[in-house]
């Protein structure tokens, strides 16, 4: 009986020993991978994460251990892996850094040769960008702002000089048209001229740039802020599009921000986010003494966190174009102009017919005039005309003044017709229709503002009721 028991038990024991030996190498491999080869960050593809989980899964412990920096762990499925460096957001990580974390030459398994070649190419590209950035920063004599060494700046230098090179070059070329005017205004105001690159990041050098939030112009002023700093914003005129006036307003705004935060980079961050938000952030985080003390854990948008690095990256490339292989190609220079005192409600089309100046030329020189005419107002408007045409325009306006009709604005009410309005203001329905480019028998919507050509008696009243 005992002999029969041994005959059946001994093979079963060897089977159990063999099963245990099979399991041990898998655990060893998992431990080696965790300690020597960090898995990819959250920005790596789901497929890569699943591969790591299934092939090299080995939890650190049943109960996750406490870490000095909680950001040094990443959750894959329900398991915790320890990373060798903190996780950064996608905006802070370069493409190369993601590859270095997700692909290792010594990692066993199923990564093909193409991935290894991408790794090598990306490492070489990053090394080149870093070398170029260091070379550019070494030549600091033509910088007015101090540019620190920062991975965030290097990231945006890489983006602007490689992946986003074409749109960046287009924006830079357009910005070059207006930057000399901006720099002169900043210099006269006693501000660092390098700060004009803020406009490049905000608007790409476009006077008509408009954000989803309603910020407009070269310096992306919101209507309320624009009015605080002396810019006119209404249905006739938007001086946020005027190069000289909006730039002067920007210098005054930046001066005030610097006087509050005592740091140009904090001032630039406040320009982007609004001084109220930055003020509250610094009050909640007293350890913040400079822009570089701000991080993702604080109540601030990624847009603002990236704003200053973008500014300094653009400045680095813009002042070292040959280093980054950019050509100094600028769009056609800003047209020169004369200024004339124009009467209210002078249509571009009328001036074009009388002087031969194209409507497009007048629009380019006066982008702040929304309706392509001078605004109805008791005061004259300073109008820009092509250089050499000032005398011709002034001569025409002098003749026009003798036979000029005056205009008032009128907001339509329920039941109004052009004929009724014309009788009320001693005008002509056909003239009102022609002035406002509408049909003579048009049905007038309530609340529509129209212009009425009339006598000086009514024009002196200003706006119709």
ZIJOQUI-V768135 format. One record per residue. N is the residue number from 1. OMEGA is omega as a letter, one per 20 degrees, with the letter a starting at -180 (* if undefined). D_FIRST is the distance of its C-alpha to the first C-alpha in Angstrom with 2 decimals. Layout:
n:N omega:OMEGA d_first:D_FIRST
n:N omega:OMEGA d_first:D_FIRST
//
This chain:
n:1 omega:r d_first:0.00
n:2 omega:a d_first:3.80
n:3 omega:r d_first:5.43
n:4 omega:r d_first:5.20
n:5 omega:r d_first:6.44
n:6 omega:a d_first:8.94
n:7 omega:a d_first:10.10
n:8 omega:a d_first:11.21
n:9 omega:a d_first:12.48
n:10 omega:r d_first:14.61
n:11 omega:a d_first:16.94
n:12 omega:r d_first:17.50
n:13 omega:r d_first:18.61
n:14 omega:r d_first:21.01
n:15 omega:r d_first:22.39
n:16 omega:r d_first:23.27
n:17 omega:r d_first:24.96
n:18 omega:r d_first:26.95
n:19 omega:r d_first:28.17
n:20 omega:r d_first:29.39
n:21 omega:r d_first:31.32
n:22 omega:a d_first:32.98
n:23 omega:a d_first:34.36
n:24 omega:a d_first:35.85
n:25 omega:a d_first:38.71
n:26 omega:r d_first:40.00
n:27 omega:r d_first:40.44
n:28 omega:r d_first:42.12
n:29 omega:r d_first:44.48
n:30 omega:a d_first:45.39
n:31 omega:a d_first:46.23
n:32 omega:a d_first:48.30
n:33 omega:a d_first:50.25
n:34 omega:a d_first:51.05
n:35 omega:a d_first:52.34
n:36 omega:a d_first:54.18
n:37 omega:a d_first:55.17
n:38 omega:r d_first:56.57
n:39 omega:a d_first:56.11
n:40 omega:r d_first:59.22
n:41 omega:a d_first:61.48
n:42 omega:a d_first:62.10
n:43 omega:r d_first:64.76
n:44 omega:a d_first:62.32
n:45 omega:r d_first:61.42
n:46 omega:a d_first:58.64
n:47 omega:r d_first:56.90
n:48 omega:r d_first:56.67
n:49 omega:r d_first:55.28
n:50 omega:r d_first:52.58
n:51 omega:a d_first:51.68
n:52 omega:a d_first:51.27
n:53 omega:a d_first:49.27
n:54 omega:a d_first:46.75
n:55 omega:a d_first:46.51
n:56 omega:a d_first:47.03
n:57 omega:r d_first:46.28
n:58 omega:a d_first:45.12
n:59 omega:r d_first:46.46
n:60 omega:r d_first:47.91
n:61 omega:r d_first:46.16
n:62 omega:r d_first:45.07
n:63 omega:a d_first:48.38
n:64 omega:a d_first:51.28
n:65 omega:r d_first:52.83
n:66 omega:r d_first:56.52
n:67 omega:r d_first:58.84
n:68 omega:r d_first:62.32
n:69 omega:a d_first:63.55
n:70 omega:a d_first:61.84
n:71 omega:a d_first:63.22
n:72 omega:r d_first:60.95
n:73 omega:r d_first:58.03
n:74 omega:a d_first:57.59
n:75 omega:r d_first:55.38
n:76 omega:a d_first:53.58
n:77 omega:r d_first:51.83
n:78 omega:a d_first:50.37
n:79 omega:a d_first:49.64
n:80 omega:r d_first:52.02
n:81 omega:r d_first:52.91
n:82 omega:r d_first:55.11
n:83 omega:a d_first:58.22
n:84 omega:r d_first:60.23
n:85 omega:a d_first:63.55
n:86 omega:r d_first:64.93
n:87 omega:r d_first:65.12
n:88 omega:r d_first:68.66
n:89 omega:a d_first:70.10
n:90 omega:a d_first:70.80
n:91 omega:a d_first:74.49
n:92 omega:a d_first:73.70
n:93 omega:r d_first:71.23
n:94 omega:r d_first:72.51
n:95 omega:a d_first:70.89
n:96 omega:r d_first:69.97
n:97 omega:r d_first:68.21
n:98 omega:a d_first:66.01
n:99 omega:a d_first:65.09
n:100 omega:r d_first:64.33
n:101 omega:a d_first:61.88
n:102 omega:a d_first:60.17
n:103 omega:r d_first:60.05
n:104 omega:a d_first:59.01
n:105 omega:a d_first:59.18
n:106 omega:a d_first:55.84
n:107 omega:r d_first:54.06
n:108 omega:r d_first:51.28
n:109 omega:b d_first:51.12
n:110 omega:r d_first:53.46
n:111 omega:a d_first:57.00
n:112 omega:a d_first:59.25
n:113 omega:a d_first:62.05
n:114 omega:r d_first:64.72
n:115 omega:r d_first:63.45
n:116 omega:r d_first:63.56
n:117 omega:r d_first:67.10
n:118 omega:a d_first:68.10
n:119 omega:a d_first:66.75
n:120 omega:a d_first:68.79
n:121 omega:a d_first:71.88
n:122 omega:r d_first:71.59
n:123 omega:r d_first:71.17
n:124 omega:r d_first:74.21
n:125 omega:a d_first:76.18
n:126 omega:r d_first:75.36
n:127 omega:r d_first:76.29
n:128 omega:a d_first:79.58
n:129 omega:a d_first:80.40
n:130 omega:r d_first:79.63
n:131 omega:r d_first:81.83
n:132 omega:r d_first:84.65
n:133 omega:r d_first:84.42
n:134 omega:r d_first:84.63
n:135 omega:a d_first:87.58
n:136 omega:a d_first:89.30
n:137 omega:r d_first:88.77
n:138 omega:a d_first:90.11
n:139 omega:a d_first:93.46
n:140 omega:a d_first:94.14
n:141 omega:a d_first:97.86
n:142 omega:r d_first:98.43
n:143 omega:r d_first:96.04
n:144 omega:r d_first:97.37
n:145 omega:r d_first:93.98
n:146 omega:a d_first:91.33
n:147 omega:a d_first:88.26
n:148 omega:r d_first:85.06
n:149 omega:a d_first:82.09
n:150 omega:r d_first:79.63
n:151 omega:r d_first:76.72
n:152 omega:r d_first:78.16
n:153 omega:r d_first:81.49
n:154 omega:r d_first:79.84
n:155 omega:a d_first:77.88
n:156 omega:r d_first:81.10
n:157 omega:r d_first:82.92
n:158 omega:a d_first:80.19
n:159 omega:a d_first:80.45
n:160 omega:a d_first:84.26
n:161 omega:a d_first:84.50
n:162 omega:a d_first:81.72
n:163 omega:a d_first:80.13
n:164 omega:a d_first:83.15
n:165 omega:a d_first:85.73
n:166 omega:r d_first:87.85
n:167 omega:r d_first:88.42
n:168 omega:r d_first:88.91
n:169 omega:r d_first:91.58
n:170 omega:r d_first:93.36
n:171 omega:a d_first:93.42
n:172 omega:r d_first:94.52
n:173 omega:r d_first:97.33
n:174 omega:r d_first:98.53
n:175 omega:a d_first:98.22
n:176 omega:r d_first:100.37
n:177 omega:a d_first:103.31
n:178 omega:a d_first:103.39
n:179 omega:r d_first:101.95
n:180 omega:r d_first:105.31
n:181 omega:r d_first:106.93
n:182 omega:a d_first:104.00
n:183 omega:r d_first:103.99
n:184 omega:r d_first:107.72
n:185 omega:r d_first:107.34
n:186 omega:r d_first:104.41
n:187 omega:r d_first:106.37
n:188 omega:a d_first:109.43
n:189 omega:r d_first:107.26
n:190 omega:r d_first:105.83
n:191 omega:r d_first:102.24
n:192 omega:a d_first:99.97
n:193 omega:r d_first:100.68
n:194 omega:a d_first:97.00
n:195 omega:r d_first:96.36
n:196 omega:r d_first:97.95
n:197 omega:r d_first:94.63
n:198 omega:r d_first:93.44
n:199 omega:r d_first:95.48
n:200 omega:r d_first:93.68
n:201 omega:a d_first:90.32
n:202 omega:a d_first:91.75
n:203 omega:a d_first:93.73
n:204 omega:r d_first:93.56
n:205 omega:a d_first:97.32
n:206 omega:a d_first:98.05
n:207 omega:a d_first:100.75
n:208 omega:a d_first:99.42
n:209 omega:a d_first:95.78
n:210 omega:r d_first:94.38
n:211 omega:r d_first:91.03
n:212 omega:a d_first:89.09
n:213 omega:r d_first:90.15
n:214 omega:r d_first:93.84
n:215 omega:a d_first:94.59
n:216 omega:r d_first:97.30
n:217 omega:a d_first:99.07
n:218 omega:a d_first:98.79
n:219 omega:r d_first:97.48
n:220 omega:r d_first:95.57
n:221 omega:r d_first:97.41
n:222 omega:a d_first:96.54
n:223 omega:a d_first:99.72
n:224 omega:r d_first:99.79
n:225 omega:r d_first:99.34
n:226 omega:a d_first:101.89
n:227 omega:r d_first:104.53
n:228 omega:a d_first:103.86
n:229 omega:r d_first:104.73
n:230 omega:r d_first:107.88
n:231 omega:r d_first:106.80
n:232 omega:r d_first:108.25
n:233 omega:r d_first:105.68
n:234 omega:a d_first:106.99
n:235 omega:r d_first:107.43
n:236 omega:a d_first:110.17
n:237 omega:r d_first:109.16
n:238 omega:a d_first:105.82
n:239 omega:r d_first:106.61
n:240 omega:r d_first:102.94
n:241 omega:r d_first:103.68
n:242 omega:a d_first:106.70
n:243 omega:a d_first:105.78
n:244 omega:a d_first:108.17
n:245 omega:a d_first:108.00
n:246 omega:r d_first:104.21
n:247 omega:r d_first:103.72
n:248 omega:r d_first:106.14
n:249 omega:r d_first:104.23
n:250 omega:r d_first:100.95
n:251 omega:r d_first:102.48
n:252 omega:r d_first:103.53
n:253 omega:a d_first:100.11
n:254 omega:r d_first:98.31
n:255 omega:a d_first:100.78
n:256 omega:r d_first:99.97
n:257 omega:r d_first:96.22
n:258 omega:r d_first:96.55
n:259 omega:r d_first:98.70
n:260 omega:a d_first:95.93
n:261 omega:r d_first:92.81
n:262 omega:a d_first:94.48
n:263 omega:a d_first:92.27
n:264 omega:a d_first:93.01
n:265 omega:r d_first:89.41
n:266 omega:r d_first:88.92
n:267 omega:r d_first:92.26
n:268 omega:r d_first:91.01
n:269 omega:r d_first:87.79
n:270 omega:r d_first:89.95
n:271 omega:a d_first:92.17
n:272 omega:a d_first:89.16
n:273 omega:a d_first:87.43
n:274 omega:a d_first:90.46
n:275 omega:a d_first:91.47
n:276 omega:a d_first:90.27
n:277 omega:a d_first:86.63
n:278 omega:r d_first:86.67
n:279 omega:r d_first:88.47
n:280 omega:r d_first:85.78
n:281 omega:a d_first:82.98
n:282 omega:r d_first:84.56
n:283 omega:r d_first:85.12
n:284 omega:a d_first:81.42
n:285 omega:a d_first:80.35
n:286 omega:r d_first:82.71
n:287 omega:a d_first:80.90
n:288 omega:r d_first:82.45
n:289 omega:r d_first:85.45
n:290 omega:a d_first:85.50
n:291 omega:a d_first:84.30
n:292 omega:r d_first:81.40
n:293 omega:a d_first:80.00
n:294 omega:r d_first:79.36
n:295 omega:a d_first:75.92
n:296 omega:a d_first:73.93
n:297 omega:a d_first:72.63
n:298 omega:a d_first:76.19
n:299 omega:a d_first:78.09
n:300 omega:a d_first:79.72
n:301 omega:r d_first:79.53
n:302 omega:r d_first:78.16
n:303 omega:r d_first:81.59
n:304 omega:r d_first:83.21
n:305 omega:a d_first:80.51
n:306 omega:a d_first:81.16
n:307 omega:a d_first:84.93
n:308 omega:r d_first:85.91
n:309 omega:r d_first:83.55
n:310 omega:r d_first:85.00
n:311 omega:a d_first:88.51
n:312 omega:r d_first:87.91
n:313 omega:r d_first:86.12
n:314 omega:r d_first:89.08
n:315 omega:r d_first:91.49
n:316 omega:a d_first:89.63
n:317 omega:a d_first:89.78
n:318 omega:a d_first:93.27
n:319 omega:r d_first:94.76
n:320 omega:a d_first:92.88
n:321 omega:r d_first:93.09
n:322 omega:r d_first:93.45
n:323 omega:a d_first:90.33
n:324 omega:r d_first:88.32
n:325 omega:r d_first:90.17
n:326 omega:r d_first:92.13
n:327 omega:r d_first:95.65
n:328 omega:r d_first:98.47
n:329 omega:a d_first:99.39
n:330 omega:r d_first:101.10
n:331 omega:a d_first:102.18
n:332 omega:a d_first:105.95
n:333 omega:r d_first:107.57
n:334 omega:a d_first:108.56
n:335 omega:r d_first:111.95
n:336 omega:a d_first:114.94
n:337 omega:r d_first:116.92
n:338 omega:r d_first:120.07
n:339 omega:r d_first:120.15
n:340 omega:r d_first:122.62
n:341 omega:a d_first:123.27
n:342 omega:r d_first:122.49
n:343 omega:r d_first:123.57
n:344 omega:r d_first:121.16
n:345 omega:r d_first:119.48
n:346 omega:a d_first:120.39
n:347 omega:r d_first:118.28
n:348 omega:a d_first:116.84
n:349 omega:r d_first:117.98
n:350 omega:a d_first:121.55
n:351 omega:r d_first:121.62
n:352 omega:r d_first:120.12
n:353 omega:a d_first:122.80
n:354 omega:a d_first:125.55
n:355 omega:a d_first:124.51
n:356 omega:r d_first:122.18
n:357 omega:a d_first:119.23
n:358 omega:r d_first:116.07
n:359 omega:a d_first:114.05
n:360 omega:r d_first:110.95
n:361 omega:r d_first:112.80
n:362 omega:r d_first:113.82
n:363 omega:r d_first:110.28
n:364 omega:a d_first:108.79
n:365 omega:a d_first:111.31
n:366 omega:a d_first:110.98
n:367 omega:a d_first:107.34
n:368 omega:r d_first:107.72
n:369 omega:a d_first:110.13
n:370 omega:a d_first:107.70
n:371 omega:r d_first:110.19
n:372 omega:r d_first:112.04
n:373 omega:r d_first:115.17
n:374 omega:a d_first:116.55
n:375 omega:r d_first:115.71
n:376 omega:a d_first:118.27
n:377 omega:r d_first:119.65
n:378 omega:a d_first:123.01
n:379 omega:r d_first:122.23
n:380 omega:a d_first:122.30
n:381 omega:r d_first:119.07
n:382 omega:a d_first:118.75
n:383 omega:r d_first:117.73
n:384 omega:r d_first:116.57
n:385 omega:a d_first:118.19
n:386 omega:a d_first:117.87
n:387 omega:r d_first:119.69
n:388 omega:a d_first:123.34
n:389 omega:a d_first:123.46
n:390 omega:a d_first:124.26
n:391 omega:r d_first:128.01
n:392 omega:a d_first:127.78
n:393 omega:r d_first:125.60
n:394 omega:r d_first:127.81
n:395 omega:r d_first:130.89
n:396 omega:a d_first:129.35
n:397 omega:r d_first:128.27
n:398 omega:r d_first:131.79
n:399 omega:a d_first:133.28
n:400 omega:a d_first:130.56
n:401 omega:a d_first:131.28
n:402 omega:a d_first:134.74
n:403 omega:a d_first:133.41
n:404 omega:r d_first:129.97
n:405 omega:r d_first:128.50
n:406 omega:a d_first:126.53
n:407 omega:r d_first:123.17
n:408 omega:r d_first:121.35
n:409 omega:a d_first:117.82
n:410 omega:r d_first:117.26
n:411 omega:a d_first:114.12
n:412 omega:r d_first:114.30
n:413 omega:a d_first:114.17
n:414 omega:r d_first:113.58
n:415 omega:r d_first:116.40
n:416 omega:r d_first:117.71
n:417 omega:r d_first:119.21
n:418 omega:a d_first:120.69
n:419 omega:r d_first:124.15
n:420 omega:r d_first:123.94
n:421 omega:a d_first:122.77
n:422 omega:r d_first:125.54
n:423 omega:a d_first:128.24
n:424 omega:a d_first:126.93
n:425 omega:r d_first:127.08
n:426 omega:a d_first:130.13
n:427 omega:a d_first:128.07
n:428 omega:r d_first:127.38
n:429 omega:a d_first:124.37
n:430 omega:r d_first:124.35
n:431 omega:r d_first:124.37
n:432 omega:a d_first:121.50
n:433 omega:a d_first:119.52
n:434 omega:a d_first:120.25
n:435 omega:a d_first:119.44
n:436 omega:r d_first:116.06
n:437 omega:r d_first:115.31
n:438 omega:r d_first:114.95
n:439 omega:a d_first:116.48
n:440 omega:a d_first:119.77
n:441 omega:a d_first:118.42
n:442 omega:r d_first:114.98
n:443 omega:a d_first:113.33
n:444 omega:r d_first:112.84
n:445 omega:r d_first:109.49
n:446 omega:r d_first:109.81
n:447 omega:r d_first:109.33
n:448 omega:r d_first:110.21
n:449 omega:r d_first:112.33
n:450 omega:r d_first:115.23
n:451 omega:a d_first:118.20
n:452 omega:r d_first:121.73
n:453 omega:a d_first:124.70
n:454 omega:a d_first:127.55
n:455 omega:a d_first:130.65
n:456 omega:a d_first:130.73
n:457 omega:a d_first:131.43
n:458 omega:a d_first:127.96
n:459 omega:a d_first:126.29
n:460 omega:r d_first:127.31
n:461 omega:r d_first:125.26
n:462 omega:a d_first:122.09
n:463 omega:a d_first:119.39
n:464 omega:a d_first:120.16
n:465 omega:* d_first:118.95
//
